[in-house]
């Protein structure tokens, strides 16, 4: 089956053509970083307006790059939620009209399921069952994955997500937006042991997260070192990053042990963090586990992952209808 994937949940307008949920024929992403950078974060109204401008050319480019005709499409998958309502509505409404015009089935899919499915677009995907850490700007969760469409939530963040903490700390330090890549790069020049920021494990035997505390700790450090913190930016970045990575790696390794899974996956935007990737590979080797981490272009929001999960629903005959609507908050996965 040839599936067109469409993603517009936040600040990227993306379209991709995917075959059988595993092979990418094209993947086009139009980023809005330059638009939101002056504000230090995403402005929802600006995001939705930019999606309206970008959706048609992005989809056309994806079809053109895939070198297929529209009548070869077997279905369309689009992000239904969670995300920014205005942004989601652009992709969702476009898909309804596009599928109606082509007279093909379409399905709204969960953005988080899409991230989990990103590992199946790689050449060596994990076998079922496995545990996955999903860490992004808006979500930090651990799932026990039983099949392509069967997920058990083991734990999630109680407040800030890991990626959100990176963005907020970068803003505190005056580093710009988005913060993840900036802190990752700056941390290479710093000492991760220089400052002992807190690790919020909450309960070491459970799998929930909390990153609001470390954000506050960084802010207090800045306030207590007003005259000198700018000379310590690399050490602050490295120490903050190490604290976050410590918690993420500890939780996912323990989740694998609890579920007796040999394979783990790390997905989402934070999976692009070099220190986390390095640490996970080291920890899995130490515990005789196998790590699966998508390529960098599949970690952030993209439409290939939406096409991948959409394939598994459409191939079973599960489709959406014109009365369906988008949703902003996390819903329990299937």
C-alpha atoms as a printed R data frame, in Angstrom:
    type eleno elety resid chain resno       x      y      z
1   ATOM     1    CA   UNK     A     1   0.000  0.000  0.000
2   ATOM     2    CA   UNK     A     2   1.201  3.483 -0.876
3   ATOM     3    CA   UNK     A     3   0.242  5.925  1.870
4   ATOM     4    CA   UNK     A     4   0.496  9.707  1.908
5   ATOM     5    CA   UNK     A     5   1.352 10.947  5.412
6   ATOM     6    CA   UNK     A     6   0.562 14.501  6.558
7   ATOM     7    CA   UNK     A     7   1.807 16.117  9.787
8   ATOM     8    CA   UNK     A     8   0.927 19.595 11.119
9   ATOM     9    CA   UNK     A     9   0.633 19.174 14.885
10  ATOM    10    CA   UNK     A    10   3.000 21.951 15.907
11  ATOM    11    CA   UNK     A    11   5.509 24.026 13.949
12  ATOM    12    CA   UNK     A    12   6.471 21.774 11.042
13  ATOM    13    CA   UNK     A    13   4.364 21.252  7.937
14  ATOM    14    CA   UNK     A    14   5.304 17.838  6.594
15  ATOM    15    CA   UNK     A    15   4.224 15.338  3.947
16  ATOM    16    CA   UNK     A    16   5.672 11.975  2.988
17  ATOM    17    CA   UNK     A    17   4.923  8.986  0.810
18  ATOM    18    CA   UNK     A    18   5.470  5.626  2.510
19  ATOM    19    CA   UNK     A    19   5.083  2.085  1.177
20  ATOM    20    CA   UNK     A    20   3.786 -0.678  3.483
21  ATOM    21    CA   UNK     A    21   4.772  1.268  6.591
22  ATOM    22    CA   UNK     A    22   8.482  0.611  6.076
23  ATOM    23    CA   UNK     A    23   9.824  2.274  2.920
24  ATOM    24    CA   UNK     A    24  10.051  6.048  2.459
25  ATOM    25    CA   UNK     A    25   9.611  7.261 -1.123
26  ATOM    26    CA   UNK     A    26   9.698 10.920 -0.087
27  ATOM    27    CA   UNK     A    27   9.699 13.043  3.060
28  ATOM    28    CA   UNK     A    28   9.331 16.822  2.944
29  ATOM    29    CA   UNK     A    29   9.421 19.047  6.042
30  ATOM    30    CA   UNK     A    30   8.859 22.799  6.079
31  ATOM    31    CA   UNK     A    31  10.195 24.186  9.376
32  ATOM    32    CA   UNK     A    32   8.986 27.341 11.121
33  ATOM    33    CA   UNK     A    33  12.037 27.847 13.382
34  ATOM    34    CA   UNK     A    34  12.928 31.208 11.838
35  ATOM    35    CA   UNK     A    35   9.380 32.481 12.416
36  ATOM    36    CA   UNK     A    36   9.169 31.543 16.102
37  ATOM    37    CA   UNK     A    37  12.806 32.154 17.055
38  ATOM    38    CA   UNK     A    38  12.336 35.881 17.888
39  ATOM    39    CA   UNK     A    39   9.666 34.938 20.449
40  ATOM    40    CA   UNK     A    40  11.682 32.207 22.178
41  ATOM    41    CA   UNK     A    41   8.912 29.671 21.593
42  ATOM    42    CA   UNK     A    42   6.006 28.710 19.380
43  ATOM    43    CA   UNK     A    43   3.258 31.273 18.775
44  ATOM    44    CA   UNK     A    44   0.177 29.138 17.954
45  ATOM    45    CA   UNK     A    45  -1.554 31.686 15.710
46  ATOM    46    CA   UNK     A    46   1.573 32.204 13.621
47  ATOM    47    CA   UNK     A    47   2.068 28.457 13.389
48  ATOM    48    CA   UNK     A    48  -1.410 27.762 12.030
49  ATOM    49    CA   UNK     A    49  -1.189 30.598  9.496
50  ATOM    50    CA   UNK     A    50   2.135 29.271  8.208
51  ATOM    51    CA   UNK     A    51   0.666 25.769  7.882
52  ATOM    52    CA   UNK     A    52  -2.064 27.186  5.633
53  ATOM    53    CA   UNK     A    53   0.605 28.727  3.398
54  ATOM    54    CA   UNK     A    54   2.775 25.604  3.293
55  ATOM    55    CA   UNK     A    55   0.435 22.603  3.162
56  ATOM    56    CA   UNK     A    56  -0.266 22.566 -0.595
57  ATOM    57    CA   UNK     A    57   3.326 23.086 -1.826
58  ATOM    58    CA   UNK     A    58   4.675 20.594  0.732
59  ATOM    59    CA   UNK     A    59   2.213 17.870 -0.333
60  ATOM    60    CA   UNK     A    60   2.869 18.578 -4.008
61  ATOM    61    CA   UNK     A    61   6.615 18.305 -3.416
62  ATOM    62    CA   UNK     A    62   6.197 14.988 -1.594
63  ATOM    63    CA   UNK     A    63   4.164 13.522 -4.459
64  ATOM    64    CA   UNK     A    64   6.625 14.836 -7.038
65  ATOM    65    CA   UNK     A    65   9.704 13.534 -5.185
66  ATOM    66    CA   UNK     A    66   8.103 10.109 -4.735
67  ATOM    67    CA   UNK     A    67   7.608 10.028 -8.514
68  ATOM    68    CA   UNK     A    68   4.076  8.677 -8.313
69  ATOM    69    CA   UNK     A    69   0.694  9.676 -9.721
70  ATOM    70    CA   UNK     A    70  -2.172 10.636 -7.437
71  ATOM    71    CA   UNK     A    71  -4.193  7.620 -8.602
72  ATOM    72    CA   UNK     A    72  -1.481  5.368 -7.152
73  ATOM    73    CA   UNK     A    73  -2.226  6.475 -3.590
74  ATOM    74    CA   UNK     A    74  -4.091  3.831 -1.572
75  ATOM    75    CA   UNK     A    75  -4.852  6.093  1.381
76  ATOM    76    CA   UNK     A    76  -3.887  9.095  3.483
77  ATOM    77    CA   UNK     A    77  -2.831  9.246  7.133
78  ATOM    78    CA   UNK     A    78  -2.864 12.547  9.024
79  ATOM    79    CA   UNK     A    79  -2.050 13.610 12.569
80  ATOM    80    CA   UNK     A    80  -5.286 13.985 14.530
81  ATOM    81    CA   UNK     A    81  -3.663 14.889 17.866
82  ATOM    82    CA   UNK     A    82  -2.291 15.721 20.311
83  ATOM    83    CA   UNK     A    83  -0.975 19.156 19.363
84  ATOM    84    CA   UNK     A    84  -1.976 22.748 18.726
85  ATOM    85    CA   UNK     A    85  -5.616 22.803 17.646
86  ATOM    86    CA   UNK     A    86  -5.157 25.482 14.967
87  ATOM    87    CA   UNK     A    87  -2.178 23.673 13.469
88  ATOM    88    CA   UNK     A    88  -3.847 20.264 13.568
89  ATOM    89    CA   UNK     A    89  -6.964 21.590 11.846
90  ATOM    90    CA   UNK     A    90  -4.968 22.686  8.802
91  ATOM    91    CA   UNK     A    91  -3.599 19.213  8.047
92  ATOM    92    CA   UNK     A    92  -6.778 17.426  9.118
93  ATOM    93    CA   UNK     A    93  -9.112 19.588  7.026
94  ATOM    94    CA   UNK     A    94  -6.793 19.403  4.028
95  ATOM    95    CA   UNK     A    95  -6.738 15.606  4.278
96  ATOM    96    CA   UNK     A    96 -10.517 15.358  4.397
97  ATOM    97    CA   UNK     A    97 -10.821 17.363  1.187
98  ATOM    98    CA   UNK     A    98  -7.890 15.647 -0.544
99  ATOM    99    CA   UNK     A    99  -9.155 12.142  0.249
100 ATOM   100    CA   UNK     A   100 -12.703 13.070 -0.802
101 ATOM   101    CA   UNK     A   101 -11.452 14.429 -4.115
102 ATOM   102    CA   UNK     A   102  -9.370 11.302 -4.789
103 ATOM   103    CA   UNK     A   103 -12.082  8.968 -3.428
104 ATOM   104    CA   UNK     A   104  -9.621  7.069 -1.227
105 ATOM   105    CA   UNK     A   105  -9.762  6.114  2.480
106 ATOM   106    CA   UNK     A   106  -8.038  8.236  5.104
107 ATOM   107    CA   UNK     A   107  -7.341  7.940  8.797
108 ATOM   108    CA   UNK     A   108  -6.464 10.301 11.608
109 ATOM   109    CA   UNK     A   109  -3.643  8.912 13.748
110 ATOM   110    CA   UNK     A   110  -2.059  9.734 17.077
111 ATOM   111    CA   UNK     A   111   1.137 11.755 16.887
112 ATOM   112    CA   UNK     A   112   2.736  9.665 19.655
113 ATOM   113    CA   UNK     A   113   2.005  6.410 17.845
114 ATOM   114    CA   UNK     A   114   3.709  7.992 14.857
115 ATOM   115    CA   UNK     A   115   6.883  8.640 16.837
116 ATOM   116    CA   UNK     A   116   6.925  5.043 18.071
117 ATOM   117    CA   UNK     A   117   6.491  3.834 14.486
118 ATOM   118    CA   UNK     A   118   9.543  5.798 13.331
119 ATOM   119    CA   UNK     A   119  11.830  2.899 14.320
120 ATOM   120    CA   UNK     A   120  10.096  0.686 11.736
121 ATOM   121    CA   UNK     A   121  11.308  2.963  8.973
122 ATOM   122    CA   UNK     A   122  14.869  1.868  9.754
123 ATOM   123    CA   UNK     A   123  16.573 -1.233  8.349
124 ATOM   124    CA   UNK     A   124  16.788 -3.046 11.713
125 ATOM   125    CA   UNK     A   125  13.564 -2.424 13.665
126 ATOM   126    CA   UNK     A   126  13.005 -3.998 17.092
127 ATOM   127    CA   UNK     A   127  10.990 -7.218 17.383
128 ATOM   128    CA   UNK     A   128   7.839 -7.245 19.531
129 ATOM   129    CA   UNK     A   129   7.495 -6.760 22.405
130 ATOM   130    CA   UNK     A   130   9.886 -3.947 23.319
131 ATOM   131    CA   UNK     A   131   9.915 -0.849 25.518
132 ATOM   132    CA   UNK     A   132  10.281  2.638 24.135
133 ATOM   133    CA   UNK     A   133  11.142  6.022 25.583
134 ATOM   134    CA   UNK     A   134   9.252  8.773 23.774
135 ATOM   135    CA   UNK     A   135  10.879 12.106 24.602
136 ATOM   136    CA   UNK     A   136   9.994 15.320 22.783
137 ATOM   137    CA   UNK     A   137   9.139 18.957 23.380
138 ATOM   138    CA   UNK     A   138   5.648 18.148 24.610
139 ATOM   139    CA   UNK     A   139   5.807 14.536 25.760
140 ATOM   140    CA   UNK     A   140   8.014 12.260 27.831
141 ATOM   141    CA   UNK     A   141   6.632  8.748 28.290
142 ATOM   142    CA   UNK     A   142   7.635  5.095 28.427
143 ATOM   143    CA   UNK     A   143   5.549  2.497 26.589
144 ATOM   144    CA   UNK     A   144   5.541 -1.277 26.431
145 ATOM   145    CA   UNK     A   145   4.932 -1.931 22.746
146 ATOM   146    CA   UNK     A   146   3.173 -5.233 22.018
147 ATOM   147    CA   UNK     A   147   2.378 -4.690 18.330
148 ATOM   148    CA   UNK     A   148   2.172 -1.925 15.735
149 ATOM   149    CA   UNK     A   149  -1.115 -0.757 17.269
150 ATOM   150    CA   UNK     A   150  -1.019 -2.064 20.856
151 ATOM   151    CA   UNK     A   151   0.775  0.084 23.450
152 ATOM   152    CA   UNK     A   152   0.841 -0.036 27.250
153 ATOM   153    CA   UNK     A   153   1.704  3.208 29.034
154 ATOM   154    CA   UNK     A   154   4.220  2.532 31.815
155 ATOM   155    CA   UNK     A   155   4.914  6.109 32.869
156 ATOM   156    CA   UNK     A   156   4.816  9.727 31.743
157 ATOM   157    CA   UNK     A   157   5.876 13.188 32.819
158 ATOM   158    CA   UNK     A   158   3.904 14.860 35.584
159 ATOM   159    CA   UNK     A   159   4.832 18.351 34.460
160 ATOM   160    CA   UNK     A   160   7.400 19.618 31.933
161 ATOM   161    CA   UNK     A   161   8.533 17.260 29.193
162 ATOM   162    CA   UNK     A   162  12.272 16.772 28.651
163 ATOM   163    CA   UNK     A   163  12.325 18.774 25.430
164 ATOM   164    CA   UNK     A   164  10.292 21.540 27.055
165 ATOM   165    CA   UNK     A   165  12.894 21.746 29.833
166 ATOM   166    CA   UNK     A   166  15.667 22.089 27.230
167 ATOM   167    CA   UNK     A   167  13.801 24.945 25.537
168 ATOM   168    CA   UNK     A   168  13.074 26.773 28.802
169 ATOM   169    CA   UNK     A   169  16.625 26.455 30.117
170 ATOM   170    CA   UNK     A   170  18.000 27.698 26.791
171 ATOM   171    CA   UNK     A   171  15.686 30.702 27.037
172 ATOM   172    CA   UNK     A   172  16.844 31.414 30.614
173 ATOM   173    CA   UNK     A   173  20.447 31.389 29.407
174 ATOM   174    CA   UNK     A   174  19.645 33.616 26.430
175 ATOM   175    CA   UNK     A   175  20.715 30.957 23.935
176 ATOM   176    CA   UNK     A   176  17.790 31.088 21.504
177 ATOM   177    CA   UNK     A   177  15.136 28.686 20.213
178 ATOM   178    CA   UNK     A   178  14.787 25.747 19.826
179 ATOM   179    CA   UNK     A   179  16.900 24.930 22.864
180 ATOM   180    CA   UNK     A   180  17.592 21.231 22.391
181 ATOM   181    CA   UNK     A   181  20.153 21.485 19.624
182 ATOM   182    CA   UNK     A   182  21.758 24.617 21.073
183 ATOM   183    CA   UNK     A   183  22.317 23.065 24.522
184 ATOM   184    CA   UNK     A   184  23.489 19.790 22.970
185 ATOM   185    CA   UNK     A   185  26.164 21.624 20.996
186 ATOM   186    CA   UNK     A   186  27.212 23.922 23.861
187 ATOM   187    CA   UNK     A   187  27.400 21.019 26.321
188 ATOM   188    CA   UNK     A   188  30.259 19.485 24.321
189 ATOM   189    CA   UNK     A   189  32.439 22.345 25.515
190 ATOM   190    CA   UNK     A   190  31.431 22.081 29.184
191 ATOM   191    CA   UNK     A   191  32.015 19.891 32.254
192 ATOM   192    CA   UNK     A   192  28.939 17.771 33.067
193 ATOM   193    CA   UNK     A   193  30.154 17.328 36.652
194 ATOM   194    CA   UNK     A   194  30.765 21.008 37.336
195 ATOM   195    CA   UNK     A   195  27.330 21.723 38.789
196 ATOM   196    CA   UNK     A   196  25.293 19.126 40.660
197 ATOM   197    CA   UNK     A   197  21.761 19.768 39.456
198 ATOM   198    CA   UNK     A   198  19.038 17.547 41.021
199 ATOM   199    CA   UNK     A   199  17.827 14.301 39.452
200 ATOM   200    CA   UNK     A   200  14.075 13.908 39.959
201 ATOM   201    CA   UNK     A   201  13.553 10.142 39.894
202 ATOM   202    CA   UNK     A   202  10.321 10.536 41.945
203 ATOM   203    CA   UNK     A   203  10.124  6.777 42.553
204 ATOM   204    CA   UNK     A   204  13.051  4.741 41.256
205 ATOM   205    CA   UNK     A   205  10.857  1.671 40.900
206 ATOM   206    CA   UNK     A   206   8.263  3.517 38.783
207 ATOM   207    CA   UNK     A   207   8.438  5.235 35.409
208 ATOM   208    CA   UNK     A   208   6.961  8.714 35.768
209 ATOM   209    CA   UNK     A   209   9.079 11.800 35.103
210 ATOM   210    CA   UNK     A   210   9.325 15.376 36.381
211 ATOM   211    CA   UNK     A   211  11.537 18.038 34.832
212 ATOM   212    CA   UNK     A   212  10.083 21.207 36.357
213 ATOM   213    CA   UNK     A   213  12.416 20.927 39.346
214 ATOM   214    CA   UNK     A   214  15.636 20.928 37.367
215 ATOM   215    CA   UNK     A   215  14.358 23.893 35.357
216 ATOM   216    CA   UNK     A   216  13.836 25.746 38.636
217 ATOM   217    CA   UNK     A   217  17.268 24.660 39.896
218 ATOM   218    CA   UNK     A   218  18.940 26.140 36.822
219 ATOM   219    CA   UNK     A   219  16.995 29.365 37.275
220 ATOM   220    CA   UNK     A   220  18.094 29.609 40.922
221 ATOM   221    CA   UNK     A   221  21.701 28.990 39.936
222 ATOM   222    CA   UNK     A   222  21.479 31.838 37.441
223 ATOM   223    CA   UNK     A   223  19.951 34.146 40.072
224 ATOM   224    CA   UNK     A   224  22.668 33.231 42.584
225 ATOM   225    CA   UNK     A   225  25.447 33.826 40.066
226 ATOM   226    CA   UNK     A   226  24.186 36.904 38.247
227 ATOM   227    CA   UNK     A   227  27.665 38.315 37.822
228 ATOM   228    CA   UNK     A   228  29.329 35.193 36.535
229 ATOM   229    CA   UNK     A   229  26.904 32.685 35.053
230 ATOM   230    CA   UNK     A   230  27.458 33.932 31.492
231 ATOM   231    CA   UNK     A   231  31.063 32.764 31.749
232 ATOM   232    CA   UNK     A   232  29.782 29.308 32.735
233 ATOM   233    CA   UNK     A   233  27.251 28.742 29.966
234 ATOM   234    CA   UNK     A   234  28.907 25.581 28.645
235 ATOM   235    CA   UNK     A   235  29.237 24.064 32.142
236 ATOM   236    CA   UNK     A   236  25.610 24.907 32.987
237 ATOM   237    CA   UNK     A   237  24.448 23.375 29.699
238 ATOM   238    CA   UNK     A   238  26.537 20.221 30.187
239 ATOM   239    CA   UNK     A   239  25.499 19.764 33.827
240 ATOM   240    CA   UNK     A   240  21.815 20.333 33.055
241 ATOM   241    CA   UNK     A   241  21.910 17.958 30.098
242 ATOM   242    CA   UNK     A   242  23.664 15.271 32.136
243 ATOM   243    CA   UNK     A   243  20.996 15.436 34.833
244 ATOM   244    CA   UNK     A   244  18.207 14.963 32.289
245 ATOM   245    CA   UNK     A   245  20.030 12.143 30.487
246 ATOM   246    CA   UNK     A   246  20.712 10.374 33.810
247 ATOM   247    CA   UNK     A   247  16.995 10.178 34.561
248 ATOM   248    CA   UNK     A   248  15.904  9.224 31.026
249 ATOM   249    CA   UNK     A   249  18.472  6.446 30.665
250 ATOM   250    CA   UNK     A   250  17.849  5.061 34.164
251 ATOM   251    CA   UNK     A   251  14.091  4.849 33.641
252 ATOM   252    CA   UNK     A   252  14.166  3.180 30.219
253 ATOM   253    CA   UNK     A   253  16.770  0.597 31.266
254 ATOM   254    CA   UNK     A   254  14.700 -0.270 34.343
255 ATOM   255    CA   UNK     A   255  11.557 -0.509 32.200
256 ATOM   256    CA   UNK     A   256  13.300 -3.054 29.969
257 ATOM   257    CA   UNK     A   257  14.297 -5.076 33.031
258 ATOM   258    CA   UNK     A   258  10.777 -4.975 34.475
259 ATOM   259    CA   UNK     A   259   9.212 -6.186 31.235
260 ATOM   260    CA   UNK     A   260  12.082 -8.597 30.535
261 ATOM   261    CA   UNK     A   261  12.613 -7.006 27.106
262 ATOM   262    CA   UNK     A   262  15.923 -7.322 25.316
263 ATOM   263    CA   UNK     A   263  15.140 -4.516 22.872
264 ATOM   264    CA   UNK     A   264  14.502 -0.845 23.649
265 ATOM   265    CA   UNK     A   265  13.767  2.132 21.409
266 ATOM   266    CA   UNK     A   266  14.321  5.853 21.913
267 ATOM   267    CA   UNK     A   267  12.087  8.099 19.782
268 ATOM   268    CA   UNK     A   268  10.991 11.725 19.556
269 ATOM   269    CA   UNK     A   269  12.865 14.989 19.161
270 ATOM   270    CA   UNK     A   270  15.033 14.474 22.264
271 ATOM   271    CA   UNK     A   271  16.270 11.194 20.742
272 ATOM   272    CA   UNK     A   272  18.415 13.418 18.507
273 ATOM   273    CA   UNK     A   273  20.433 14.511 21.553
274 ATOM   274    CA   UNK     A   274  23.990 13.244 21.124
275 ATOM   275    CA   UNK     A   275  24.629 12.641 24.814
276 ATOM   276    CA   UNK     A   276  21.410 10.638 25.211
277 ATOM   277    CA   UNK     A   277  22.199  8.514 22.147
278 ATOM   278    CA   UNK     A   278  25.724  7.903 23.435
279 ATOM   279    CA   UNK     A   279  24.531  7.051 26.936
280 ATOM   280    CA   UNK     A   280  21.773  4.697 25.787
281 ATOM   281    CA   UNK     A   281  24.172  2.760 23.557
282 ATOM   282    CA   UNK     A   282  26.594  2.415 26.471
283 ATOM   283    CA   UNK     A   283  23.930  1.412 29.009
284 ATOM   284    CA   UNK     A   284  22.283 -1.137 26.722
285 ATOM   285    CA   UNK     A   285  25.671 -2.733 26.011
286 ATOM   286    CA   UNK     A   286  26.357 -2.927 29.766
287 ATOM   287    CA   UNK     A   287  23.016 -4.622 30.413
288 ATOM   288    CA   UNK     A   288  23.063 -6.943 27.392
289 ATOM   289    CA   UNK     A   289  20.238 -5.048 25.697
290 ATOM   290    CA   UNK     A   290  19.808 -3.821 22.120
291 ATOM   291    CA   UNK     A   291  19.090 -0.150 21.394
292 ATOM   292    CA   UNK     A   292  17.076  1.089 18.414
293 ATOM   293    CA   UNK     A   293  17.274  4.837 17.725
294 ATOM   294    CA   UNK     A   294  15.910  6.410 14.518
295 ATOM   295    CA   UNK     A   295  18.056  8.497 12.209
296 ATOM   296    CA   UNK     A   296  18.161 12.188 13.095
297 ATOM   297    CA   UNK     A   297  15.703 13.119 10.331
298 ATOM   298    CA   UNK     A   298  13.129 10.735 11.839
299 ATOM   299    CA   UNK     A   299  13.472 11.953 15.440
300 ATOM   300    CA   UNK     A   300  11.746 15.307 14.975
301 ATOM   301    CA   UNK     A   301   8.203 15.761 13.714
302 ATOM   302    CA   UNK     A   302   7.865 14.310 10.223
303 ATOM   303    CA   UNK     A   303   5.152 12.813  8.039
304 ATOM   304    CA   UNK     A   304   6.929  9.538  7.225
305 ATOM   305    CA   UNK     A   305   6.192  8.270 10.735
306 ATOM   306    CA   UNK     A   306   2.536  9.302 10.287
307 ATOM   307    CA   UNK     A   307   2.369  7.368  7.032
308 ATOM   308    CA   UNK     A   308   3.985  4.380  8.751
309 ATOM   309    CA   UNK     A   309   1.428  4.096 11.561
310 ATOM   310    CA   UNK     A   310  -1.405  5.026  9.206
311 ATOM   311    CA   UNK     A   311  -0.563  2.053  7.013
312 ATOM   312    CA   UNK     A   312  -1.268 -0.387  9.852
313 ATOM   313    CA   UNK     A   313  -4.723  1.082 10.458
314 ATOM   314    CA   UNK     A   314  -5.700  1.468  6.817
315 ATOM   315    CA   UNK     A   315  -4.493 -2.036  5.955
316 ATOM   316    CA   UNK     A   316  -6.936 -3.360  8.586
317 ATOM   317    CA   UNK     A   317  -9.765 -1.295  7.116
318 ATOM   318    CA   UNK     A   318  -9.780  1.276  9.934
319 ATOM   319    CA   UNK     A   319 -10.566  4.705  8.496
320 ATOM   320    CA   UNK     A   320 -11.940  8.056  9.614
321 ATOM   321    CA   UNK     A   321 -15.029  9.939  8.469
322 ATOM   322    CA   UNK     A   322 -15.940 13.544  7.782
323 ATOM   323    CA   UNK     A   323 -17.436 14.047 11.256
324 ATOM   324    CA   UNK     A   324 -14.159 13.252 13.048
325 ATOM   325    CA   UNK     A   325 -12.283 16.098 14.715
326 ATOM   326    CA   UNK     A   326  -8.813 16.840 16.084
327 ATOM   327    CA   UNK     A   327  -7.818 16.736 19.776
328 ATOM   328    CA   UNK     A   328  -5.215 18.709 21.694
329 ATOM   329    CA   UNK     A   329  -4.472 16.533 24.705
330 ATOM   330    CA   UNK     A   330  -2.918 13.106 25.045
331 ATOM   331    CA   UNK     A   331  -5.345 10.221 24.720
332 ATOM   332    CA   UNK     A   332  -4.609  6.664 25.915
333 ATOM   333    CA   UNK     A   333  -2.961  4.796 23.060
334 ATOM   334    CA   UNK     A   334  -4.655  1.709 21.636
